[in-house]
Structure formats: C-alpha cells, structure tokens
Amino acid sequence: MKKQASFAALSTGSLLWQQISAFRLDDPQAALPFSRKLAREQRWDQAFTQRAIQEYKRFIYLCCISPGGASPSAIVDKVWHQHLLYTENYWIAFCEQTLGRYIHHYPSLGGPAEKKRHEAWQESTWKEYRRCFGEDPPAAFWLDEKVNFPSAVLATLSGLFRRVLTILFFFLLLLLFPGCNGASPTNFILFGFLVFWAVRTATSKPGKSSNDGGGSSCSSNCGSDSSSCSSGCGGGCGSGCGGCSGS
C-alpha cells in the first residue's frame, strides 16, 4: 500500500477521542455489516460485540496519546484483526482521516524477552487506561488468561479415560471371541483389526497444540514526520500488540 507523505493536522485529547468514538465501522448499506460479521465469526452476542468494539476504540485512542504506545488484550486484538480486513475503511477512513497516522500490525518474533516486554507494556496500558477513562479495564475484555487450567485438566483426564476405555474394550473382545474352534477367517481378521486399533489408540499421544508461543506486534507511522514505534509479545501471551506513540 502506498503511504501518503503527510496527514492533516488532527487535534489530540478529548476531540480525538470524540472522533474515534463516533467513527462508524458498520456500513449501513452492507447486508452483513462489520459488527454482525465479527459477532458471527467470534461467536459473540451483539451486546458483547458492541462493547468489544468500544474497547477497541479505547485501545486505539491509547495508542495515539500514550508516549510508550499501548498493547491490546486478546479480545481487542480480534476486533483489530477484523478491522484490518476492511482495508479502505481502516487505512483511509480510520487511520488517515480520523487518526492522522498509520497503525500497523504484524506477527512478532516471539520468545521470552518479547513476552516480558509485552507484559510490561500491558501493565503500562492498563495504567494509562485508568488515567484516561477513570475506571479499570473491564476484565471480560482486557484480562487474558495466562494458563488455560480447565483445558489442561480436561486433556489429561481425556487421555486417561481413553486408555481405560481401550483396556475395557480389549477385554470385551476376549469375551466375544472365547475360542478359536469353528471361527471363520473373517472373524480372525476382524479380531486382529480390533486389537490393532485398541493398541494404537491406547498408545497414541494427543495432537500437539497449534499454539507455538507466537504472538503479534504492530508499529505505526505517526504524523508527517514519519516517526514510528513498534511492539510485540512473546510465547504464551496470545496476541500482544502495541500501537502508536504520541510523539
């Protein structure tokens, strides 16, 4: 995408927030507007979706005014990803005409150092959020789970249950085939196949998680002087992204 060399001067502070807050992501002419598509793809209800969009706008505002940038939560980042797909709305109507700057988003390199950097940036973002909006970031939209404990427990129990079930199934096969006298070749083949399946199931390992610890990051070109900032997150944080500094 070709970048413009300069932007119109836009006011910061409360006026900028009013412009961001009033920005329309839904096209009234669209059969499936932004918010409905986001709700359908993320399986959110409309009330949650509208609040997530509002928190996304607050994040963007923090990107623009915070000297150190800002980092979104996983929920906010999902809204951001969806907005990026609407390229004309995001880059022209939003970044150029409303924010007066480009805010870029790209995958981070990951790793422990990036993870620590993301966590520190997230704490800074929450502090700035409290200062600007006079309240704590709502946990439902800003508090990312560090460890998915229920999923880990369920995966362990599932593996144990599968092995126990396989052993019981194997003994059931022995009851179904008490002897070899009069057994047809077809029964032997079927019995051998079932034994092979039982052993394979009992010794197989769960599939490797697709989460390799990578995250995402973003940078922005701010104003006509093309100053920039970037941020990222490392393994396990899910989505750490930064934004534009206020320089």
DOMAR-976260 format. One record per residue (C-alpha): chain; residue in three letters; residue number from 1; x, y, z. Coordinates in pm, 1 decimal, decimal comma. Layout:
<pts>
{pt 'A' 'ALA' NUM {X Y Z}};
...
</pts>
This chain:
<pts>
{pt 'A' 'MET' 1 {0,0 0,0 0,0}};
{pt 'A' 'LYS' 2 {128,8 343,7 -91,0}};
{pt 'A' 'LYS' 3 {162,8 578,1 203,1}};
{pt 'A' 'GLN' 4 {87,6 945,3 190,1}};
{pt 'A' 'ALA' 5 {376,6 1170,7 280,9}};
{pt 'A' 'SER' 6 {172,6 1378,1 523,8}};
{pt 'A' 'PHE' 7 {-155,6 1392,1 708,2}};
{pt 'A' 'ALA' 8 {-394,5 1665,8 801,9}};
{pt 'A' 'ALA' 9 {-328,1 1803,9 1147,6}};
{pt 'A' 'LEU' 10 {-573,8 1649,3 1392,0}};
{pt 'A' 'SER' 11 {-638,7 1758,3 1747,7}};
{pt 'A' 'THR' 12 {-540,7 1532,6 2033,3}};
{pt 'A' 'GLY' 13 {-708,1 1478,5 2368,0}};
{pt 'A' 'SER' 14 {-1084,5 1484,2 2408,3}};
{pt 'A' 'LEU' 15 {-1152,4 1591,5 2049,0}};
{pt 'A' 'LEU' 16 {-954,3 1297,7 1913,1}};
{pt 'A' 'TRP' 17 {-1143,6 1061,1 2140,5}};
{pt 'A' 'GLN' 18 {-1474,4 1206,4 2020,5}};
{pt 'A' 'GLN' 19 {-1368,1 1142,9 1661,9}};
{pt 'A' 'ILE' 20 {-1261,6 785,5 1737,6}};
{pt 'A' 'SER' 21 {-1572,2 713,0 1944,0}};
{pt 'A' 'ALA' 22 {-1800,5 844,6 1670,3}};
{pt 'A' 'PHE' 23 {-1621,5 651,8 1394,8}};
{pt 'A' 'ARG' 24 {-1859,1 411,3 1221,5}};
{pt 'A' 'LEU' 25 {-1731,3 62,7 1147,6}};
{pt 'A' 'ASP' 26 {-2066,6 -64,6 1019,2}};
{pt 'A' 'ASP' 27 {-2159,2 21,9 663,1}};
{pt 'A' 'PRO' 28 {-2534,8 94,9 664,5}};
{pt 'A' 'GLN' 29 {-2554,1 -30,0 305,6}};
{pt 'A' 'ALA' 30 {-2392,8 -366,8 381,9}};
{pt 'A' 'ALA' 31 {-2609,6 -676,5 408,1}};
{pt 'A' 'LEU' 32 {-2363,2 -812,6 663,9}};
{pt 'A' 'PRO' 33 {-2205,1 -514,4 843,6}};
{pt 'A' 'PHE' 34 {-1881,2 -525,9 1039,2}};
{pt 'A' 'SER' 35 {-2029,4 -586,9 1383,8}};
{pt 'A' 'ARG' 36 {-2256,0 -870,7 1271,0}};
{pt 'A' 'LYS' 37 {-1975,5 -1039,6 1082,5}};
{pt 'A' 'LEU' 38 {-1744,4 -1005,5 1382,5}};
{pt 'A' 'ALA' 39 {-2011,6 -1148,8 1612,3}};
{pt 'A' 'ARG' 40 {-2074,2 -1442,6 1380,8}};
{pt 'A' 'GLU' 41 {-1707,1 -1531,3 1333,2}};
{pt 'A' 'GLN' 42 {-1618,5 -1497,1 1702,3}};
{pt 'A' 'ARG' 43 {-1949,5 -1644,2 1823,7}};
{pt 'A' 'TRP' 44 {-2025,5 -1341,5 2037,4}};
{pt 'A' 'ASP' 45 {-2367,6 -1195,7 2104,9}};
{pt 'A' 'GLN' 46 {-2440,8 -845,8 1981,7}};
{pt 'A' 'ALA' 47 {-2410,4 -682,0 2323,4}};
{pt 'A' 'PHE' 48 {-2064,8 -830,8 2381,8}};
{pt 'A' 'THR' 49 {-1958,9 -742,2 2026,9}};
{pt 'A' 'GLN' 50 {-2058,0 -377,5 2061,0}};
{pt 'A' 'ARG' 51 {-1870,6 -349,8 2390,5}};
{pt 'A' 'ALA' 52 {-1563,8 -517,9 2237,6}};
{pt 'A' 'ILE' 53 {-1569,5 -261,1 1956,4}};
{pt 'A' 'GLN' 54 {-1589,2 18,0 2212,6}};
{pt 'A' 'GLU' 55 {-1287,1 -123,1 2396,7}};
{pt 'A' 'TYR' 56 {-1102,8 -148,6 2064,6}};
{pt 'A' 'LYS' 57 {-1164,3 221,2 2007,6}};
{pt 'A' 'ARG' 58 {-1033,6 298,6 2354,8}};
{pt 'A' 'PHE' 59 {-721,8 97,9 2276,9}};
{pt 'A' 'ILE' 60 {-666,4 291,8 1955,5}};
{pt 'A' 'TYR' 61 {-702,7 617,0 2147,9}};
{pt 'A' 'LEU' 62 {-438,0 499,9 2395,1}};
{pt 'A' 'CYS' 63 {-212,0 413,9 2101,9}};
{pt 'A' 'CYS' 64 {-236,2 769,6 1981,0}};
{pt 'A' 'ILE' 65 {-181,3 956,4 2308,3}};
{pt 'A' 'SER' 66 {48,2 730,1 2511,0}};
{pt 'A' 'PRO' 67 {419,3 815,7 2486,4}};
{pt 'A' 'GLY' 68 {511,8 448,2 2521,7}};
{pt 'A' 'GLY' 69 {239,4 306,8 2298,8}};
{pt 'A' 'ALA' 70 {-26,8 57,4 2403,6}};
{pt 'A' 'SER' 71 {-91,7 -315,7 2393,7}};
{pt 'A' 'PRO' 72 {-433,5 -478,1 2336,9}};
{pt 'A' 'SER' 73 {-593,4 -776,1 2502,2}};
{pt 'A' 'ALA' 74 {-683,9 -1088,8 2306,5}};
{pt 'A' 'ILE' 75 {-1045,0 -970,9 2268,9}};
{pt 'A' 'VAL' 76 {-945,5 -624,6 2149,3}};
{pt 'A' 'ASP' 77 {-694,1 -777,7 1911,3}};
{pt 'A' 'LYS' 78 {-967,0 -989,0 1749,2}};
{pt 'A' 'VAL' 79 {-1161,6 -672,9 1671,3}};
{pt 'A' 'TRP' 80 {-843,9 -514,1 1535,2}};
{pt 'A' 'HIS' 81 {-773,2 -811,7 1310,5}};
{pt 'A' 'GLN' 82 {-1125,4 -793,7 1172,5}};
{pt 'A' 'HIS' 83 {-1097,4 -419,3 1109,8}};
{pt 'A' 'LEU' 84 {-771,5 -468,3 919,9}};
{pt 'A' 'LEU' 85 {-958,4 -681,6 666,6}};
{pt 'A' 'TYR' 86 {-1163,9 -376,1 570,1}};
{pt 'A' 'THR' 87 {-861,1 -213,8 412,1}};
{pt 'A' 'GLU' 88 {-1018,4 104,3 274,1}};
{pt 'A' 'ASN' 89 {-1212,3 172,2 592,3}};
{pt 'A' 'TYR' 90 {-911,7 103,3 814,0}};
{pt 'A' 'TRP' 91 {-624,4 267,6 625,7}};
{pt 'A' 'ILE' 92 {-802,4 564,1 468,7}};
{pt 'A' 'ALA' 93 {-1116,7 649,5 665,0}};
{pt 'A' 'PHE' 94 {-979,2 548,9 1003,9}};
{pt 'A' 'CYS' 95 {-600,4 591,4 1002,0}};
{pt 'A' 'GLU' 96 {-559,9 881,1 759,4}};
{pt 'A' 'GLN' 97 {-877,9 1081,2 801,1}};
{pt 'A' 'THR' 98 {-958,3 1015,2 1167,7}};
{pt 'A' 'LEU' 99 {-631,0 936,2 1347,0}};
{pt 'A' 'GLY' 100 {-388,9 1120,4 1123,7}};
{pt 'A' 'ARG' 101 {-141,8 831,2 1142,6}};
{pt 'A' 'TYR' 102 {-91,0 473,0 1026,6}};
{pt 'A' 'ILE' 103 {-105,3 194,9 1282,4}};
{pt 'A' 'HIS' 104 {47,1 -127,4 1151,2}};
{pt 'A' 'HIS' 105 {3,2 -480,8 1278,0}};
{pt 'A' 'TYR' 106 {232,2 -777,3 1207,4}};
{pt 'A' 'PRO' 107 {347,0 -1100,8 1381,1}};
{pt 'A' 'SER' 108 {619,0 -1071,0 1642,9}};
{pt 'A' 'LEU' 109 {933,1 -1281,7 1663,9}};
{pt 'A' 'GLY' 110 {819,8 -1433,4 1993,1}};
{pt 'A' 'GLY' 111 {1042,3 -1560,0 2270,7}};
{pt 'A' 'PRO' 112 {1080,9 -1494,0 2645,7}};
{pt 'A' 'ALA' 113 {1222,2 -1143,6 2601,1}};
{pt 'A' 'GLU' 114 {928,1 -1038,9 2385,4}};
{pt 'A' 'LYS' 115 {686,9 -1192,6 2634,1}};
{pt 'A' 'LYS' 116 {833,2 -987,3 2920,6}};
{pt 'A' 'ARG' 117 {824,1 -677,3 2704,6}};
{pt 'A' 'HIS' 118 {459,3 -739,1 2624,1}};
{pt 'A' 'GLU' 119 {365,4 -793,1 2989,6}};
{pt 'A' 'ALA' 120 {534,7 -467,7 3090,5}};
{pt 'A' 'TRP' 121 {361,9 -284,3 2806,4}};
{pt 'A' 'GLN' 122 {28,0 -433,5 2906,4}};
{pt 'A' 'GLU' 123 {67,9 -305,9 3262,0}};
{pt 'A' 'SER' 124 {151,7 37,4 3124,2}};
{pt 'A' 'THR' 125 {-154,5 24,4 2900,6}};
{pt 'A' 'TRP' 126 {-383,2 -57,9 3191,8}};
{pt 'A' 'LYS' 127 {-236,7 227,1 3395,5}};
{pt 'A' 'GLU' 128 {-294,7 471,0 3110,8}};
{pt 'A' 'TYR' 129 {-645,0 331,1 3062,4}};
{pt 'A' 'ARG' 130 {-731,8 409,9 3425,2}};
{pt 'A' 'ARG' 131 {-588,7 758,4 3391,9}};
{pt 'A' 'CYS' 132 {-777,1 838,9 3071,7}};
{pt 'A' 'PHE' 133 {-1113,2 673,8 3133,1}};
{pt 'A' 'GLY' 134 {-1132,9 686,7 3512,4}};
{pt 'A' 'GLU' 135 {-1200,3 315,6 3559,1}};
{pt 'A' 'ASP' 136 {-1025,6 -19,8 3548,8}};
{pt 'A' 'PRO' 137 {-1013,5 -200,8 3214,8}};
{pt 'A' 'PRO' 138 {-1315,5 -437,4 3220,7}};
{pt 'A' 'ALA' 139 {-1187,1 -786,9 3293,8}};
{pt 'A' 'ALA' 140 {-1417,7 -951,5 3040,1}};
{pt 'A' 'PHE' 141 {-1241,3 -763,9 2759,8}};
{pt 'A' 'TRP' 142 {-892,6 -692,6 2891,1}};
{pt 'A' 'LEU' 143 {-788,7 -972,6 3125,4}};
{pt 'A' 'ASP' 144 {-626,3 -1251,7 2923,4}};
{pt 'A' 'GLU' 145 {-598,9 -1596,0 3078,6}};
{pt 'A' 'LYS' 146 {-234,7 -1677,5 3149,3}};
{pt 'A' 'VAL' 147 {-290,4 -2052,5 3190,0}};
{pt 'A' 'ASN' 148 {-580,5 -2244,9 3043,3}};
{pt 'A' 'PHE' 149 {-613,5 -2469,3 3350,1}};
{pt 'A' 'PRO' 150 {-951,1 -2629,6 3267,2}};
{pt 'A' 'SER' 151 {-835,3 -2726,5 2918,4}};
{pt 'A' 'ALA' 152 {-514,3 -2878,9 3051,8}};
{pt 'A' 'VAL' 153 {-702,8 -3081,6 3313,1}};
{pt 'A' 'LEU' 154 {-960,2 -3198,4 3060,9}};
{pt 'A' 'ALA' 155 {-687,2 -3305,5 2820,1}};
{pt 'A' 'THR' 156 {-518,7 -3514,1 3091,4}};
{pt 'A' 'LEU' 157 {-843,4 -3675,4 3203,8}};
{pt 'A' 'SER' 158 {-938,6 -3741,8 2843,2}};
{pt 'A' 'GLY' 159 {-612,8 -3929,0 2784,5}};
{pt 'A' 'LEU' 160 {-658,6 -4141,8 3097,7}};
{pt 'A' 'PHE' 161 {-1021,2 -4213,7 3016,0}};
{pt 'A' 'ARG' 162 {-928,6 -4320,2 2663,9}};
{pt 'A' 'ARG' 163 {-672,2 -4569,0 2790,3}};
{pt 'A' 'VAL' 164 {-908,3 -4718,2 3049,1}};
{pt 'A' 'LEU' 165 {-1184,7 -4742,5 2791,3}};
{pt 'A' 'THR' 166 {-949,1 -4915,3 2548,6}};
{pt 'A' 'ILE' 167 {-848,4 -5176,1 2806,9}};
{pt 'A' 'LEU' 168 {-1213,5 -5248,4 2885,0}};
{pt 'A' 'PHE' 169 {-1285,4 -5277,1 2514,4}};
{pt 'A' 'PHE' 170 {-998,9 -5523,8 2474,5}};
{pt 'A' 'PHE' 171 {-1141,5 -5747,5 2748,0}};
{pt 'A' 'LEU' 172 {-1480,2 -5725,5 2579,9}};
{pt 'A' 'LEU' 173 {-1319,9 -5858,5 2263,5}};
{pt 'A' 'LEU' 174 {-1185,2 -6155,5 2457,8}};
{pt 'A' 'LEU' 175 {-1537,6 -6231,4 2576,7}};
{pt 'A' 'LEU' 176 {-1674,6 -6208,3 2224,4}};
{pt 'A' 'PHE' 177 {-1410,0 -6448,3 2094,1}};
{pt 'A' 'PRO' 178 {-1382,7 -6718,2 2366,2}};
{pt 'A' 'GLY' 179 {-1214,1 -6975,7 2147,3}};
{pt 'A' 'CYS' 180 {-1082,2 -7048,7 1803,6}};
{pt 'A' 'ASN' 181 {-1280,2 -7366,7 1728,6}};
{pt 'A' 'GLY' 182 {-1512,4 -7311,0 1440,5}};
{pt 'A' 'ALA' 183 {-1406,8 -6947,6 1394,1}};
{pt 'A' 'SER' 184 {-1405,2 -6829,7 1035,0}};
{pt 'A' 'PRO' 185 {-1108,6 -6644,2 874,2}};
{pt 'A' 'THR' 186 {-1325,8 -6334,4 864,8}};
{pt 'A' 'ASN' 187 {-1362,1 -6341,7 1242,6}};
{pt 'A' 'PHE' 188 {-984,8 -6372,0 1284,8}};
{pt 'A' 'ILE' 189 {-926,8 -6074,8 1054,1}};
{pt 'A' 'LEU' 190 {-1187,7 -5868,4 1236,8}};
{pt 'A' 'PHE' 191 {-1042,9 -5964,0 1574,8}};
{pt 'A' 'GLY' 192 {-690,8 -5874,1 1461,8}};
{pt 'A' 'PHE' 193 {-805,1 -5538,6 1328,5}};
{pt 'A' 'LEU' 194 {-985,5 -5453,1 1652,5}};
{pt 'A' 'VAL' 195 {-682,6 -5549,6 1861,6}};
{pt 'A' 'PHE' 196 {-458,1 -5334,1 1640,4}};
{pt 'A' 'TRP' 197 {-696,0 -5039,4 1674,5}};
{pt 'A' 'ALA' 198 {-717,6 -5081,3 2052,9}};
{pt 'A' 'VAL' 199 {-339,3 -5090,5 2096,2}};
{pt 'A' 'ARG' 200 {-287,5 -4795,0 1862,7}};
{pt 'A' 'THR' 201 {-549,2 -4587,1 2043,7}};
{pt 'A' 'ALA' 202 {-407,0 -4664,9 2385,7}};
{pt 'A' 'THR' 203 {-51,0 -4574,3 2290,9}};
{pt 'A' 'SER' 204 {-119,6 -4270,3 2074,2}};
{pt 'A' 'LYS' 205 {-42,4 -3923,6 2206,4}};
{pt 'A' 'PRO' 206 {-269,4 -3620,7 2184,3}};
{pt 'A' 'GLY' 207 {-200,2 -3388,2 1896,1}};
{pt 'A' 'LYS' 208 {48,8 -3109,6 1950,1}};
{pt 'A' 'SER' 209 {-104,9 -2775,8 2027,0}};
{pt 'A' 'SER' 210 {-105,8 -2530,9 1740,4}};
{pt 'A' 'ASN' 211 {-10,0 -2250,2 1975,9}};
{pt 'A' 'ASP' 212 {365,9 -2228,9 1929,4}};
{pt 'A' 'GLY' 213 {403,4 -1937,0 2161,3}};
{pt 'A' 'GLY' 214 {398,8 -1679,2 1884,5}};
{pt 'A' 'GLY' 215 {214,3 -1356,3 1915,2}};
{pt 'A' 'SER' 216 {174,1 -1047,2 1706,9}};
{pt 'A' 'SER' 217 {303,7 -696,0 1701,3}};
{pt 'A' 'CYS' 218 {238,6 -368,2 1534,5}};
{pt 'A' 'SER' 219 {402,5 -41,6 1450,4}};
{pt 'A' 'SER' 220 {278,5 292,7 1333,6}};
{pt 'A' 'ASN' 221 {397,8 592,0 1139,6}};
{pt 'A' 'CYS' 222 {281,4 895,1 1333,3}};
{pt 'A' 'GLY' 223 {212,5 1225,0 1168,2}};
{pt 'A' 'SER' 224 {403,7 1385,6 887,2}};
{pt 'A' 'ASP' 225 {745,0 1331,8 1043,0}};
{pt 'A' 'SER' 226 {707,4 955,7 993,8}};
{pt 'A' 'SER' 227 {821,7 881,5 1346,7}};
{pt 'A' 'SER' 228 {744,7 523,7 1435,2}};
{pt 'A' 'CYS' 229 {704,0 283,4 1720,2}};
{pt 'A' 'SER' 230 {658,4 -89,8 1745,5}};
{pt 'A' 'SER' 231 {581,4 -356,4 1997,1}};
{pt 'A' 'GLY' 232 {535,8 -727,8 2030,2}};
{pt 'A' 'CYS' 233 {465,4 -1015,4 2258,1}};
{pt 'A' 'GLY' 234 {626,3 -1346,5 2308,9}};
{pt 'A' 'GLY' 235 {520,9 -1700,7 2375,4}};
{pt 'A' 'GLY' 236 {202,5 -1773,8 2556,8}};
{pt 'A' 'CYS' 237 {52,5 -1427,9 2561,6}};
{pt 'A' 'GLY' 238 {-169,6 -1495,1 2266,7}};
{pt 'A' 'SER' 239 {-186,8 -1158,9 2099,2}};
{pt 'A' 'GLY' 240 {33,9 -881,3 2232,8}};
{pt 'A' 'CYS' 241 {26,2 -584,9 2005,6}};
{pt 'A' 'GLY' 242 {138,8 -231,0 2053,2}};
{pt 'A' 'GLY' 243 {39,8 90,9 1890,9}};
{pt 'A' 'CYS' 244 {145,3 438,6 1804,7}};
{pt 'A' 'SER' 245 {327,2 664,5 2044,7}};
{pt 'A' 'GLY' 246 {213,9 1019,7 2098,2}};
{pt 'A' 'SER' 247 {523,1 1176,6 1950,6}};
</pts>
